[in-house]
């Protein structure tokens, strides 16, 4: 019965791991929509400009209706010359894929694909289920490894003892490497950063801000895994947004401050009205109606 349970659980962990791995590999790389691309005439005009400041003015004019909050280090519009487009926020050009990738995290040789907006959830699940799979294999084979170490294994298994030795060490070593990588990407998810942004602070209109996209742990998690918690652990696409525009911490704080100000103004207004009514009632002469007093004032 124990071996049957081991076999069933093994295939469950293996299938969900392979499913996540498949999704990470074959998910199409997210690319900007056509409005971010320059027409041939715009590209020709941009290339004809000799002065850099004139080029930036022209790019700023073309980008005025695009949802952009990030800039280059010099405060200019982020432009990709190979792709001939204005980069959306958090979008970067991948030299391996030869294209701009939405919310690019990194190019991963493990999956031979760019990890970004379209498959970042799959990649995190791939790491998590890979770690779970390796821990399961190591924990179920450790008893046979101990028997091998104590020379208690049945001699009839022959060279199988070396297979057990290799299986245990391979699973244990991969578990050690995956736990650090999975933990790091969980940190990135909860802080709403990409690997690129963790090494190079994004530049906003108001300046550099490493927590510019941080909306709080819960909202950051939902941005990657979606609103429906029932689908969080399944490798199906549920990420929030379009991959080209993102809410920022500064906008959220401004909105929150505006709501607080409105509430405070409303409370102060009610307080002033109450004070005025009290004063009018206090100075009201006998025999005269309150309406007459208010009319005179």
Protein Blocks (a to p, Z undefined) as FASTA:
>chain_A
ZZmmmmmmmmmmmmmmmmmmmmmmmpccddddfklpccfklmmmmmmpmblklmmmmmmm
mmmmpccfbdcfkopacddfklopacdehiacdfklopacehifbdcfklopacdfklmm
mmmmmmmmmmmmmmmmmmmmmmmmmmmmnopacfklmmmmmmmmmmmmmmmmmmmmmmmm
mmmmmmmmmnopafklmmmccddfkbccfklmpgbjklmmmmmnojblmlmmpccdfbec
jhlaccdfklmmmmmmmmmmmmmmmmmmmmmmmmmmmmmmmmpcghiafklmmmmZZ
